[in-house]
Amino acid sequence: MVTQHPRPPARVGRPRALGPSESELAPREEVLAAAAELFTENGYAATTTRAVAERAGLRQASMYHYFARKEDILATLLESTVEPSLQLATALLARPALDPAARLWALAAADAALLHRGLYNLGALYQLPEVRGERFAGFRRSRAELRAAYGELLHLIAPGEPGRELRCDLLLGLVEGGVAVVRGRAESSGYGTEEVGAAVADAALRLAGCDRAARAAAAREGAGLEAAVREGTGS
């Protein structure tokens, strides 16, 4: 997801190719937004840095003031899809007194919401062959840590359940794939982000083996848990 910030009155940086931008995005984030659109619509390999710069309204040389290579743009975009969820997962695991089902609900809902509210389906870029390269090691590491957090919560809910690694993979696939399915539907614009997050979180608890009563209780507790935990950690 590309976070939007109001543009400051003046900025020290590189000149624009087309004069002042009409958007509220800072130049660096305009590059990220342009790249997200082009990568997801045209493909990563087919998108040139020149095309990204032109879409962002910058000279190509000006774009290099913010990103040295195309790989740096993609890495930044991918990391933005996992880092907030990983921070939340770490904070939730540090609260052992809380119901693990409520913590799983909160994490899955927030993670799905993060992926859903982005302008473009960046999750579709996870399987690019380029992502196996060294430049993307940070993204892969963060995603692996997020997967492990999901696995720990699954284990806390059902310690004796067999196939922990497989269930962990299925859970991560459910969150990421579920959002991709919603975004791919023609009527996807009718779904609100909170609605998608809650639906994915409920499905996550089903996979964890929670019955209807347990899911309802976890949803009630988990609904306000993300904000409470982030506020408590200063995130």
mmCIF file of the C-alpha atoms, coordinates in Angstrom:
data_MODEL
# 
_entry.id   MODEL 
# 
loop_
_atom_site.group_PDB 
_atom_site.id 
_atom_site.type_symbol 
_atom_site.label_atom_id 
_atom_site.label_alt_id 
_atom_site.label_comp_id 
_atom_site.label_asym_id 
_atom_site.label_entity_id 
_atom_site.label_seq_id 
_atom_site.pdbx_PDB_ins_code 
_atom_site.Cartn_x 
_atom_site.Cartn_y 
_atom_site.Cartn_z 
_atom_site.occupancy 
_atom_site.B_iso_or_equiv 
_atom_site.pdbx_formal_charge 
_atom_site.auth_seq_id 
_atom_site.auth_comp_id 
_atom_site.auth_asym_id 
_atom_site.auth_atom_id 
_atom_site.pdbx_PDB_model_num 
ATOM 1   C CA . MET A 1 1   ? 0.000   0.000   0.000   1.00 0.00 ? 1   MET A CA 1 
ATOM 2   C CA . VAL A 1 2   ? 1.163   3.514   -0.785  1.00 0.00 ? 2   VAL A CA 1 
ATOM 3   C CA . THR A 1 3   ? 0.449   5.907   2.067   1.00 0.00 ? 3   THR A CA 1 
ATOM 4   C CA . GLN A 1 4   ? -0.787  9.334   1.090   1.00 0.00 ? 4   GLN A CA 1 
ATOM 5   C CA . HIS A 1 5   ? 0.506   12.503  2.738   1.00 0.00 ? 5   HIS A CA 1 
ATOM 6   C CA . PRO A 1 6   ? -0.266  16.153  2.007   1.00 0.00 ? 6   PRO A CA 1 
ATOM 7   C CA . ARG A 1 7   ? 2.421   17.835  -0.015  1.00 0.00 ? 7   ARG A CA 1 
ATOM 8   C CA . PRO A 1 8   ? 4.484   20.415  1.910   1.00 0.00 ? 8   PRO A CA 1 
ATOM 9   C CA . PRO A 1 9   ? 4.521   23.989  0.561   1.00 0.00 ? 9   PRO A CA 1 
ATOM 10  C CA . ALA A 1 10  ? 8.093   23.655  -0.671  1.00 0.00 ? 10  ALA A CA 1 
ATOM 11  C CA . ARG A 1 11  ? 10.400  20.685  -1.228  1.00 0.00 ? 11  ARG A CA 1 
ATOM 12  C CA . VAL A 1 12  ? 14.087  20.348  -1.768  1.00 0.00 ? 12  VAL A CA 1 
ATOM 13  C CA . GLY A 1 13  ? 14.499  17.819  -4.542  1.00 0.00 ? 13  GLY A CA 1 
ATOM 14  C CA . ARG A 1 14  ? 14.572  17.252  -8.254  1.00 0.00 ? 14  ARG A CA 1 
ATOM 15  C CA . PRO A 1 15  ? 12.453  19.201  -10.748 1.00 0.00 ? 15  PRO A CA 1 
ATOM 16  C CA . ARG A 1 16  ? 9.339   17.723  -12.302 1.00 0.00 ? 16  ARG A CA 1 
ATOM 17  C CA . ALA A 1 17  ? 9.004   17.092  -15.991 1.00 0.00 ? 17  ALA A CA 1 
ATOM 18  C CA . LEU A 1 18  ? 5.433   18.397  -16.081 1.00 0.00 ? 18  LEU A CA 1 
ATOM 19  C CA . GLY A 1 19  ? 5.469   21.090  -13.412 1.00 0.00 ? 19  GLY A CA 1 
ATOM 20  C CA . PRO A 1 20  ? 3.653   20.832  -10.052 1.00 0.00 ? 20  PRO A CA 1 
ATOM 21  C CA . SER A 1 21  ? 1.606   17.688  -9.522  1.00 0.00 ? 21  SER A CA 1 
ATOM 22  C CA . GLU A 1 22  ? -2.154  17.851  -9.059  1.00 0.00 ? 22  GLU A CA 1 
ATOM 23  C CA . SER A 1 23  ? -2.092  14.948  -6.601  1.00 0.00 ? 23  SER A CA 1 
ATOM 24  C CA . GLU A 1 24  ? -1.452  15.187  -2.870  1.00 0.00 ? 24  GLU A CA 1 
ATOM 25  C CA . LEU A 1 25  ? 1.352   12.639  -3.040  1.00 0.00 ? 25  LEU A CA 1 
ATOM 26  C CA . ALA A 1 26  ? 4.953   13.552  -2.419  1.00 0.00 ? 26  ALA A CA 1 
ATOM 27  C CA . PRO A 1 27  ? 7.214   12.818  -5.429  1.00 0.00 ? 27  PRO A CA 1 
ATOM 28  C CA . ARG A 1 28  ? 8.641   9.638   -3.917  1.00 0.00 ? 28  ARG A CA 1 
ATOM 29  C CA . GLU A 1 29  ? 5.178   8.253   -3.282  1.00 0.00 ? 29  GLU A CA 1 
ATOM 30  C CA . GLU A 1 30  ? 4.031   9.298   -6.737  1.00 0.00 ? 30  GLU A CA 1 
ATOM 31  C CA . VAL A 1 31  ? 6.803   7.067   -8.075  1.00 0.00 ? 31  VAL A CA 1 
ATOM 32  C CA . LEU A 1 32  ? 5.576   4.190   -5.890  1.00 0.00 ? 32  LEU A CA 1 
ATOM 33  C CA . ALA A 1 33  ? 1.957   4.711   -6.949  1.00 0.00 ? 33  ALA A CA 1 
ATOM 34  C CA . ALA A 1 34  ? 2.921   4.871   -10.632 1.00 0.00 ? 34  ALA A CA 1 
ATOM 35  C CA . ALA A 1 35  ? 5.072   1.761   -10.346 1.00 0.00 ? 35  ALA A CA 1 
ATOM 36  C CA . ALA A 1 36  ? 2.355   -0.158  -8.492  1.00 0.00 ? 36  ALA A CA 1 
ATOM 37  C CA . GLU A 1 37  ? -0.089  0.597   -11.289 1.00 0.00 ? 37  GLU A CA 1 
ATOM 38  C CA . LEU A 1 38  ? 2.307   -0.297  -14.095 1.00 0.00 ? 38  LEU A CA 1 
ATOM 39  C CA . PHE A 1 39  ? 3.764   -3.399  -12.418 1.00 0.00 ? 39  PHE A CA 1 
ATOM 40  C CA . THR A 1 40  ? 0.326   -4.881  -11.743 1.00 0.00 ? 40  THR A CA 1 
ATOM 41  C CA . GLU A 1 41  ? -1.244  -3.899  -15.074 1.00 0.00 ? 41  GLU A CA 1 
ATOM 42  C CA . ASN A 1 42  ? 1.625   -4.389  -17.534 1.00 0.00 ? 42  ASN A CA 1 
ATOM 43  C CA . GLY A 1 43  ? 3.969   -6.693  -15.633 1.00 0.00 ? 43  GLY A CA 1 
ATOM 44  C CA . TYR A 1 44  ? 7.213   -5.976  -13.840 1.00 0.00 ? 44  TYR A CA 1 
ATOM 45  C CA . ALA A 1 45  ? 9.581   -7.057  -16.612 1.00 0.00 ? 45  ALA A CA 1 
ATOM 46  C CA . ALA A 1 46  ? 7.709   -5.053  -19.251 1.00 0.00 ? 46  ALA A CA 1 
ATOM 47  C CA . THR A 1 47  ? 7.714   -1.842  -17.207 1.00 0.00 ? 47  THR A CA 1 
ATOM 48  C CA . THR A 1 48  ? 10.694  0.465   -17.676 1.00 0.00 ? 48  THR A CA 1 
ATOM 49  C CA . THR A 1 49  ? 11.923  3.105   -15.274 1.00 0.00 ? 49  THR A CA 1 
ATOM 50  C CA . ARG A 1 50  ? 11.225  5.655   -17.991 1.00 0.00 ? 50  ARG A CA 1 
ATOM 51  C CA . ALA A 1 51  ? 7.576   4.588   -18.049 1.00 0.00 ? 51  ALA A CA 1 
ATOM 52  C CA . VAL A 1 52  ? 7.362   4.851   -14.256 1.00 0.00 ? 52  VAL A CA 1 
ATOM 53  C CA . ALA A 1 53  ? 8.905   8.320   -14.291 1.00 0.00 ? 53  ALA A CA 1 
ATOM 54  C CA . GLU A 1 54  ? 6.560   9.500   -17.026 1.00 0.00 ? 54  GLU A CA 1 
ATOM 55  C CA . ARG A 1 55  ? 3.499   8.162   -15.183 1.00 0.00 ? 55  ARG A CA 1 
ATOM 56  C CA . ALA A 1 56  ? 4.707   9.929   -12.027 1.00 0.00 ? 56  ALA A CA 1 
ATOM 57  C CA . GLY A 1 57  ? 5.247   13.177  -13.926 1.00 0.00 ? 57  GLY A CA 1 
ATOM 58  C CA . LEU A 1 58  ? 9.002   13.219  -13.315 1.00 0.00 ? 58  LEU A CA 1 
ATOM 59  C CA . ARG A 1 59  ? 12.077  13.225  -15.487 1.00 0.00 ? 59  ARG A CA 1 
ATOM 60  C CA . GLN A 1 60  ? 13.757  9.837   -15.406 1.00 0.00 ? 60  GLN A CA 1 
ATOM 61  C CA . ALA A 1 61  ? 16.889  11.404  -13.900 1.00 0.00 ? 61  ALA A CA 1 
ATOM 62  C CA . SER A 1 62  ? 14.728  12.992  -11.212 1.00 0.00 ? 62  SER A CA 1 
ATOM 63  C CA . MET A 1 63  ? 13.273  9.617   -10.241 1.00 0.00 ? 63  MET A CA 1 
ATOM 64  C CA . TYR A 1 64  ? 16.749  8.330   -9.477  1.00 0.00 ? 64  TYR A CA 1 
ATOM 65  C CA . HIS A 1 65  ? 16.889  10.920  -6.697  1.00 0.00 ? 65  HIS A CA 1 
ATOM 66  C CA . TYR A 1 66  ? 14.419  8.652   -4.857  1.00 0.00 ? 66  TYR A CA 1 
ATOM 67  C CA . PHE A 1 67  ? 15.173  5.165   -6.203  1.00 0.00 ? 67  PHE A CA 1 
ATOM 68  C CA . ALA A 1 68  ? 18.430  4.043   -7.786  1.00 0.00 ? 68  ALA A CA 1 
ATOM 69  C CA . ARG A 1 69  ? 16.966  0.993   -9.535  1.00 0.00 ? 69  ARG A CA 1 
ATOM 70  C CA . LYS A 1 70  ? 13.664  -0.543  -10.539 1.00 0.00 ? 70  LYS A CA 1 
ATOM 71  C CA . GLU A 1 71  ? 14.352  -3.352  -8.060  1.00 0.00 ? 71  GLU A CA 1 
ATOM 72  C CA . ASP A 1 72  ? 14.413  -0.798  -5.232  1.00 0.00 ? 72  ASP A CA 1 
ATOM 73  C CA . ILE A 1 73  ? 10.933  0.402   -6.166  1.00 0.00 ? 73  ILE A CA 1 
ATOM 74  C CA . LEU A 1 74  ? 9.538   -3.138  -6.216  1.00 0.00 ? 74  LEU A CA 1 
ATOM 75  C CA . ALA A 1 75  ? 11.239  -4.026  -2.926  1.00 0.00 ? 75  ALA A CA 1 
ATOM 76  C CA . THR A 1 76  ? 9.744   -0.959  -1.249  1.00 0.00 ? 76  THR A CA 1 
ATOM 77  C CA . LEU A 1 77  ? 6.272   -1.792  -2.540  1.00 0.00 ? 77  LEU A CA 1 
ATOM 78  C CA . LEU A 1 78  ? 6.467   -5.417  -1.431  1.00 0.00 ? 78  LEU A CA 1 
ATOM 79  C CA . GLU A 1 79  ? 7.828   -4.591  2.006   1.00 0.00 ? 79  GLU A CA 1 
ATOM 80  C CA . SER A 1 80  ? 4.954   -2.155  2.522   1.00 0.00 ? 80  SER A CA 1 
ATOM 81  C CA . THR A 1 81  ? 2.514   -5.079  2.218   1.00 0.00 ? 81  THR A CA 1 
ATOM 82  C CA . VAL A 1 82  ? 4.022   -7.092  5.088   1.00 0.00 ? 82  VAL A CA 1 
ATOM 83  C CA . GLU A 1 83  ? 5.851   -4.804  7.521   1.00 0.00 ? 83  GLU A CA 1 
ATOM 84  C CA . PRO A 1 84  ? 2.742   -3.307  9.213   1.00 0.00 ? 84  PRO A CA 1 
ATOM 85  C CA . SER A 1 85  ? 1.227   -6.773  9.676   1.00 0.00 ? 85  SER A CA 1 
ATOM 86  C CA . LEU A 1 86  ? 4.509   -8.144  11.025  1.00 0.00 ? 86  LEU A CA 1 
ATOM 87  C CA . GLN A 1 87  ? 4.719   -5.313  13.557  1.00 0.00 ? 87  GLN A CA 1 
ATOM 88  C CA . LEU A 1 88  ? 1.171   -6.073  14.681  1.00 0.00 ? 88  LEU A CA 1 
ATOM 89  C CA . ALA A 1 89  ? 1.896   -9.810  14.876  1.00 0.00 ? 89  ALA A CA 1 
ATOM 90  C CA . THR A 1 90  ? 4.943   -9.183  17.056  1.00 0.00 ? 90  THR A CA 1 
ATOM 91  C CA . ALA A 1 91  ? 2.889   -6.998  19.401  1.00 0.00 ? 91  ALA A CA 1 
ATOM 92  C CA . LEU A 1 92  ? 0.073   -9.553  19.580  1.00 0.00 ? 92  LEU A CA 1 
ATOM 93  C CA . LEU A 1 93  ? 2.454   -12.414 20.387  1.00 0.00 ? 93  LEU A CA 1 
ATOM 94  C CA . ALA A 1 94  ? 3.840   -10.287 23.223  1.00 0.00 ? 94  ALA A CA 1 
ATOM 95  C CA . ARG A 1 95  ? 0.384   -10.342 24.865  1.00 0.00 ? 95  ARG A CA 1 
ATOM 96  C CA . PRO A 1 96  ? 0.108   -13.984 26.083  1.00 0.00 ? 96  PRO A CA 1 
ATOM 97  C CA . ALA A 1 97  ? -2.803  -13.167 28.411  1.00 0.00 ? 97  ALA A CA 1 
ATOM 98  C CA . LEU A 1 98  ? -5.051  -12.424 25.456  1.00 0.00 ? 98  LEU A CA 1 
ATOM 99  C CA . ASP A 1 99  ? -7.172  -15.114 23.818  1.00 0.00 ? 99  ASP A CA 1 
ATOM 100 C CA . PRO A 1 100 ? -5.104  -16.541 20.926  1.00 0.00 ? 100 PRO A CA 1 
ATOM 101 C CA . ALA A 1 101 ? -8.238  -16.844 18.778  1.00 0.00 ? 101 ALA A CA 1 
ATOM 102 C CA . ALA A 1 102 ? -8.932  -13.125 19.248  1.00 0.00 ? 102 ALA A CA 1 
ATOM 103 C CA . ARG A 1 103 ? -5.316  -12.365 18.408  1.00 0.00 ? 103 ARG A CA 1 
ATOM 104 C CA . LEU A 1 104 ? -5.504  -14.470 15.249  1.00 0.00 ? 104 LEU A CA 1 
ATOM 105 C CA . TRP A 1 105 ? -8.742  -12.733 14.265  1.00 0.00 ? 105 TRP A CA 1 
ATOM 106 C CA . ALA A 1 106 ? -7.152  -9.307  14.769  1.00 0.00 ? 106 ALA A CA 1 
ATOM 107 C CA . LEU A 1 107 ? -4.031  -10.206 12.790  1.00 0.00 ? 107 LEU A CA 1 
ATOM 108 C CA . ALA A 1 108 ? -5.859  -11.820 9.876   1.00 0.00 ? 108 ALA A CA 1 
ATOM 109 C CA . ALA A 1 109 ? -8.382  -8.971  9.681   1.00 0.00 ? 109 ALA A CA 1 
ATOM 110 C CA . ALA A 1 110 ? -5.682  -6.299  9.734   1.00 0.00 ? 110 ALA A CA 1 
ATOM 111 C CA . ASP A 1 111 ? -3.474  -8.153  7.267   1.00 0.00 ? 111 ASP A CA 1 
ATOM 112 C CA . ALA A 1 112 ? -6.340  -8.667  4.828   1.00 0.00 ? 112 ALA A CA 1 
ATOM 113 C CA . ALA A 1 113 ? -7.416  -5.039  5.199   1.00 0.00 ? 113 ALA A CA 1 
ATOM 114 C CA . LEU A 1 114 ? -3.888  -3.857  4.449   1.00 0.00 ? 114 LEU A CA 1 
ATOM 115 C CA . LEU A 1 115 ? -3.805  -5.863  1.227   1.00 0.00 ? 115 LEU A CA 1 
ATOM 116 C CA . HIS A 1 116 ? -7.327  -4.879  0.249   1.00 0.00 ? 116 HIS A CA 1 
ATOM 117 C CA . ARG A 1 117 ? -7.117  -1.125  0.754   1.00 0.00 ? 117 ARG A CA 1 
ATOM 118 C CA . GLY A 1 118 ? -4.084  -0.689  -1.480  1.00 0.00 ? 118 GLY A CA 1 
ATOM 119 C CA . LEU A 1 119 ? -4.660  0.958   -4.840  1.00 0.00 ? 119 LEU A CA 1 
ATOM 120 C CA . TYR A 1 120 ? -3.387  -2.113  -6.694  1.00 0.00 ? 120 TYR A CA 1 
ATOM 121 C CA . ASN A 1 121 ? -3.113  -5.856  -6.069  1.00 0.00 ? 121 ASN A CA 1 
ATOM 122 C CA . LEU A 1 122 ? 0.546   -5.945  -5.044  1.00 0.00 ? 122 LEU A CA 1 
ATOM 123 C CA . GLY A 1 123 ? 0.114   -9.464  -3.699  1.00 0.00 ? 123 GLY A CA 1 
ATOM 124 C CA . ALA A 1 124 ? 0.070   -10.605 -7.322  1.00 0.00 ? 124 ALA A CA 1 
ATOM 125 C CA . LEU A 1 125 ? 3.764   -9.652  -7.495  1.00 0.00 ? 125 LEU A CA 1 
ATOM 126 C CA . TYR A 1 126 ? 4.831   -12.060 -4.734  1.00 0.00 ? 126 TYR A CA 1 
ATOM 127 C CA . GLN A 1 127 ? 5.469   -14.901 -7.165  1.00 0.00 ? 127 GLN A CA 1 
ATOM 128 C CA . LEU A 1 128 ? 7.640   -12.960 -9.600  1.00 0.00 ? 128 LEU A CA 1 
ATOM 129 C CA . PRO A 1 129 ? 10.878  -14.862 -10.327 1.00 0.00 ? 129 PRO A CA 1 
ATOM 130 C CA . GLU A 1 130 ? 12.792  -11.644 -9.621  1.00 0.00 ? 130 GLU A CA 1 
ATOM 131 C CA . VAL A 1 131 ? 11.578  -11.721 -6.002  1.00 0.00 ? 131 VAL A CA 1 
ATOM 132 C CA . ARG A 1 132 ? 13.865  -14.705 -5.390  1.00 0.00 ? 132 ARG A CA 1 
ATOM 133 C CA . GLY A 1 133 ? 16.875  -12.396 -5.840  1.00 0.00 ? 133 GLY A CA 1 
ATOM 134 C CA . GLU A 1 134 ? 19.089  -11.039 -3.081  1.00 0.00 ? 134 GLU A CA 1 
ATOM 135 C CA . ARG A 1 135 ? 17.603  -7.538  -3.303  1.00 0.00 ? 135 ARG A CA 1 
ATOM 136 C CA . PHE A 1 136 ? 14.312  -8.916  -2.014  1.00 0.00 ? 136 PHE A CA 1 
ATOM 137 C CA . ALA A 1 137 ? 15.761  -10.908 0.889   1.00 0.00 ? 137 ALA A CA 1 
ATOM 138 C CA . GLY A 1 138 ? 14.319  -8.399  3.365   1.00 0.00 ? 138 GLY A CA 1 
ATOM 139 C CA . PHE A 1 139 ? 10.817  -8.849  2.001   1.00 0.00 ? 139 PHE A CA 1 
ATOM 140 C CA . ARG A 1 140 ? 11.113  -12.646 2.014   1.00 0.00 ? 140 ARG A CA 1 
ATOM 141 C CA . ARG A 1 141 ? 12.435  -12.591 5.573   1.00 0.00 ? 141 ARG A CA 1 
ATOM 142 C CA . SER A 1 142 ? 9.594   -10.386 6.802   1.00 0.00 ? 142 SER A CA 1 
ATOM 143 C CA . ARG A 1 143 ? 7.009   -12.543 5.062   1.00 0.00 ? 143 ARG A CA 1 
ATOM 144 C CA . ALA A 1 144 ? 8.549   -15.672 6.600   1.00 0.00 ? 144 ALA A CA 1 
ATOM 145 C CA . GLU A 1 145 ? 8.397   -14.070 10.050  1.00 0.00 ? 145 GLU A CA 1 
ATOM 146 C CA . LEU A 1 146 ? 4.754   -13.155 9.486   1.00 0.00 ? 146 LEU A CA 1 
ATOM 147 C CA . ARG A 1 147 ? 4.046   -16.732 8.444   1.00 0.00 ? 147 ARG A CA 1 
ATOM 148 C CA . ALA A 1 148 ? 5.728   -17.986 11.621  1.00 0.00 ? 148 ALA A CA 1 
ATOM 149 C CA . ALA A 1 149 ? 3.562   -15.648 13.711  1.00 0.00 ? 149 ALA A CA 1 
ATOM 150 C CA . TYR A 1 150 ? 0.437   -17.085 12.131  1.00 0.00 ? 150 TYR A CA 1 
ATOM 151 C CA . GLY A 1 151 ? 1.779   -20.542 12.881  1.00 0.00 ? 151 GLY A CA 1 
ATOM 152 C CA . GLU A 1 152 ? 2.408   -19.688 16.534  1.00 0.00 ? 152 GLU A CA 1 
ATOM 153 C CA . LEU A 1 153 ? -1.157  -18.440 16.970  1.00 0.00 ? 153 LEU A CA 1 
ATOM 154 C CA . LEU A 1 154 ? -2.495  -21.579 15.285  1.00 0.00 ? 154 LEU A CA 1 
ATOM 155 C CA . HIS A 1 155 ? -0.461  -23.688 17.693  1.00 0.00 ? 155 HIS A CA 1 
ATOM 156 C CA . LEU A 1 156 ? -1.776  -21.771 20.701  1.00 0.00 ? 156 LEU A CA 1 
ATOM 157 C CA . ILE A 1 157 ? -5.347  -22.356 19.579  1.00 0.00 ? 157 ILE A CA 1 
ATOM 158 C CA . ALA A 1 158 ? -4.895  -26.072 18.846  1.00 0.00 ? 158 ALA A CA 1 
ATOM 159 C CA . PRO A 1 159 ? -1.565  -27.312 20.298  1.00 0.00 ? 159 PRO A CA 1 
ATOM 160 C CA . GLY A 1 160 ? -2.074  -30.957 19.386  1.00 0.00 ? 160 GLY A CA 1 
ATOM 161 C CA . GLU A 1 161 ? -3.331  -30.472 15.854  1.00 0.00 ? 161 GLU A CA 1 
ATOM 162 C CA . PRO A 1 162 ? -1.123  -32.336 13.323  1.00 0.00 ? 162 PRO A CA 1 
ATOM 163 C CA . GLY A 1 163 ? 0.269   -30.833 10.147  1.00 0.00 ? 163 GLY A CA 1 
ATOM 164 C CA . ARG A 1 164 ? 1.265   -27.518 11.684  1.00 0.00 ? 164 ARG A CA 1 
ATOM 165 C CA . GLU A 1 165 ? 3.492   -26.421 8.793   1.00 0.00 ? 165 GLU A CA 1 
ATOM 166 C CA . LEU A 1 166 ? 0.879   -27.254 6.178   1.00 0.00 ? 166 LEU A CA 1 
ATOM 167 C CA . ARG A 1 167 ? -1.870  -25.499 8.133   1.00 0.00 ? 167 ARG A CA 1 
ATOM 168 C CA . CYS A 1 168 ? 0.397   -22.475 8.493   1.00 0.00 ? 168 CYS A CA 1 
ATOM 169 C CA . ASP A 1 169 ? 0.954   -22.333 4.732   1.00 0.00 ? 169 ASP A CA 1 
ATOM 170 C CA . LEU A 1 170 ? -2.766  -22.733 4.128   1.00 0.00 ? 170 LEU A CA 1 
ATOM 171 C CA . LEU A 1 171 ? -3.550  -19.901 6.535   1.00 0.00 ? 171 LEU A CA 1 
ATOM 172 C CA . LEU A 1 172 ? -1.139  -17.477 4.910   1.00 0.00 ? 172 LEU A CA 1 
ATOM 173 C CA . GLY A 1 173 ? -2.483  -18.507 1.511   1.00 0.00 ? 173 GLY A CA 1 
ATOM 174 C CA . LEU A 1 174 ? -6.020  -17.962 2.740   1.00 0.00 ? 174 LEU A CA 1 
ATOM 175 C CA . VAL A 1 175 ? -5.290  -14.384 3.807   1.00 0.00 ? 175 VAL A CA 1 
ATOM 176 C CA . GLU A 1 176 ? -3.301  -13.393 0.720   1.00 0.00 ? 176 GLU A CA 1 
ATOM 177 C CA . GLY A 1 177 ? -5.335  -15.437 -1.747  1.00 0.00 ? 177 GLY A CA 1 
ATOM 178 C CA . GLY A 1 178 ? -8.679  -14.486 -0.255  1.00 0.00 ? 178 GLY A CA 1 
ATOM 179 C CA . VAL A 1 179 ? -7.980  -10.808 -0.812  1.00 0.00 ? 179 VAL A CA 1 
ATOM 180 C CA . ALA A 1 180 ? -6.788  -11.526 -4.355  1.00 0.00 ? 180 ALA A CA 1 
ATOM 181 C CA . VAL A 1 181 ? -10.058 -13.361 -5.077  1.00 0.00 ? 181 VAL A CA 1 
ATOM 182 C CA . VAL A 1 182 ? -12.123 -10.444 -3.784  1.00 0.00 ? 182 VAL A CA 1 
ATOM 183 C CA . ARG A 1 183 ? -10.121 -7.925  -5.780  1.00 0.00 ? 183 ARG A CA 1 
ATOM 184 C CA . GLY A 1 184 ? -10.497 -10.026 -8.912  1.00 0.00 ? 184 GLY A CA 1 
ATOM 185 C CA . ARG A 1 185 ? -14.297 -10.095 -8.778  1.00 0.00 ? 185 ARG A CA 1 
ATOM 186 C CA . ALA A 1 186 ? -16.159 -7.706  -11.066 1.00 0.00 ? 186 ALA A CA 1 
ATOM 187 C CA . GLU A 1 187 ? -18.278 -6.469  -8.144  1.00 0.00 ? 187 GLU A CA 1 
ATOM 188 C CA . SER A 1 188 ? -15.272 -6.105  -5.811  1.00 0.00 ? 188 SER A CA 1 
ATOM 189 C CA . SER A 1 189 ? -15.872 -2.361  -5.455  1.00 0.00 ? 189 SER A CA 1 
ATOM 190 C CA . GLY A 1 190 ? -18.975 -3.206  -3.450  1.00 0.00 ? 190 GLY A CA 1 
ATOM 191 C CA . TYR A 1 191 ? -16.953 -4.753  -0.639  1.00 0.00 ? 191 TYR A CA 1 
ATOM 192 C CA . GLY A 1 192 ? -15.669 -2.506  2.121   1.00 0.00 ? 192 GLY A CA 1 
ATOM 193 C CA . THR A 1 193 ? -12.219 -3.076  3.552   1.00 0.00 ? 193 THR A CA 1 
ATOM 194 C CA . GLU A 1 194 ? -13.532 -3.816  7.036   1.00 0.00 ? 194 GLU A CA 1 
ATOM 195 C CA . GLU A 1 195 ? -16.016 -6.312  5.582   1.00 0.00 ? 195 GLU A CA 1 
ATOM 196 C CA . VAL A 1 196 ? -13.245 -8.114  3.685   1.00 0.00 ? 196 VAL A CA 1 
ATOM 197 C CA . GLY A 1 197 ? -10.991 -8.138  6.743   1.00 0.00 ? 197 GLY A CA 1 
ATOM 198 C CA . ALA A 1 198 ? -13.721 -9.592  8.966   1.00 0.00 ? 198 ALA A CA 1 
ATOM 199 C CA . ALA A 1 199 ? -14.624 -12.269 6.401   1.00 0.00 ? 199 ALA A CA 1 
ATOM 200 C CA . VAL A 1 200 ? -11.006 -13.357 5.981   1.00 0.00 ? 200 VAL A CA 1 
ATOM 201 C CA . ALA A 1 201 ? -10.497 -13.367 9.758   1.00 0.00 ? 201 ALA A CA 1 
ATOM 202 C CA . ASP A 1 202 ? -13.568 -15.566 10.242  1.00 0.00 ? 202 ASP A CA 1 
ATOM 203 C CA . ALA A 1 203 ? -12.260 -17.970 7.603   1.00 0.00 ? 203 ALA A CA 1 
ATOM 204 C CA . ALA A 1 204 ? -8.903  -18.042 9.392   1.00 0.00 ? 204 ALA A CA 1 
ATOM 205 C CA . LEU A 1 205 ? -10.602 -19.110 12.621  1.00 0.00 ? 205 LEU A CA 1 
ATOM 206 C CA . ARG A 1 206 ? -12.524 -21.796 10.763  1.00 0.00 ? 206 ARG A CA 1 
ATOM 207 C CA . LEU A 1 207 ? -9.220  -23.159 9.484   1.00 0.00 ? 207 LEU A CA 1 
ATOM 208 C CA . ALA A 1 208 ? -7.926  -23.049 13.070  1.00 0.00 ? 208 ALA A CA 1 
ATOM 209 C CA . GLY A 1 209 ? -10.819 -25.293 14.138  1.00 0.00 ? 209 GLY A CA 1 
ATOM 210 C CA . CYS A 1 210 ? -12.869 -22.736 16.069  1.00 0.00 ? 210 CYS A CA 1 
ATOM 211 C CA . ASP A 1 211 ? -16.625 -23.363 16.254  1.00 0.00 ? 211 ASP A CA 1 
ATOM 212 C CA . ARG A 1 212 ? -19.246 -20.679 15.684  1.00 0.00 ? 212 ARG A CA 1 
ATOM 213 C CA . ALA A 1 213 ? -19.413 -19.572 19.321  1.00 0.00 ? 213 ALA A CA 1 
ATOM 214 C CA . ALA A 1 214 ? -15.630 -19.335 19.589  1.00 0.00 ? 214 ALA A CA 1 
ATOM 215 C CA . ARG A 1 215 ? -15.436 -17.372 16.335  1.00 0.00 ? 215 ARG A CA 1 
ATOM 216 C CA . ALA A 1 216 ? -18.093 -14.923 17.482  1.00 0.00 ? 216 ALA A CA 1 
ATOM 217 C CA . ALA A 1 217 ? -16.333 -14.357 20.804  1.00 0.00 ? 217 ALA A CA 1 
ATOM 218 C CA . ALA A 1 218 ? -12.967 -13.925 19.099  1.00 0.00 ? 218 ALA A CA 1 
ATOM 219 C CA . ALA A 1 219 ? -14.447 -11.431 16.641  1.00 0.00 ? 219 ALA A CA 1 
ATOM 220 C CA . ARG A 1 220 ? -15.937 -9.347  19.445  1.00 0.00 ? 220 ARG A CA 1 
ATOM 221 C CA . GLU A 1 221 ? -12.627 -9.212  21.308  1.00 0.00 ? 221 GLU A CA 1 
ATOM 222 C CA . GLY A 1 222 ? -10.440 -8.988  18.234  1.00 0.00 ? 222 GLY A CA 1 
ATOM 223 C CA . ALA A 1 223 ? -12.356 -6.136  16.603  1.00 0.00 ? 223 ALA A CA 1 
ATOM 224 C CA . GLY A 1 224 ? -10.771 -3.502  18.825  1.00 0.00 ? 224 GLY A CA 1 
ATOM 225 C CA . LEU A 1 225 ? -7.569  -5.350  19.498  1.00 0.00 ? 225 LEU A CA 1 
ATOM 226 C CA . GLU A 1 226 ? -5.477  -3.982  16.644  1.00 0.00 ? 226 GLU A CA 1 
ATOM 227 C CA . ALA A 1 227 ? -5.985  -0.349  17.658  1.00 0.00 ? 227 ALA A CA 1 
ATOM 228 C CA . ALA A 1 228 ? -5.433  -1.140  21.336  1.00 0.00 ? 228 ALA A CA 1 
ATOM 229 C CA . VAL A 1 229 ? -2.228  -3.051  20.708  1.00 0.00 ? 229 VAL A CA 1 
ATOM 230 C CA . ARG A 1 230 ? -0.815  -0.478  18.272  1.00 0.00 ? 230 ARG A CA 1 
ATOM 231 C CA . GLU A 1 231 ? -1.642  2.315   20.723  1.00 0.00 ? 231 GLU A CA 1 
ATOM 232 C CA . GLY A 1 232 ? 0.060   0.380   23.516  1.00 0.00 ? 232 GLY A CA 1 
ATOM 233 C CA . THR A 1 233 ? 3.229   -0.090  21.450  1.00 0.00 ? 233 THR A CA 1 
ATOM 234 C CA . GLY A 1 234 ? 3.258   3.430   20.047  1.00 0.00 ? 234 GLY A CA 1 
ATOM 235 C CA . SER A 1 235 ? 2.981   2.122   16.453  1.00 0.00 ? 235 SER A CA 1 
# 
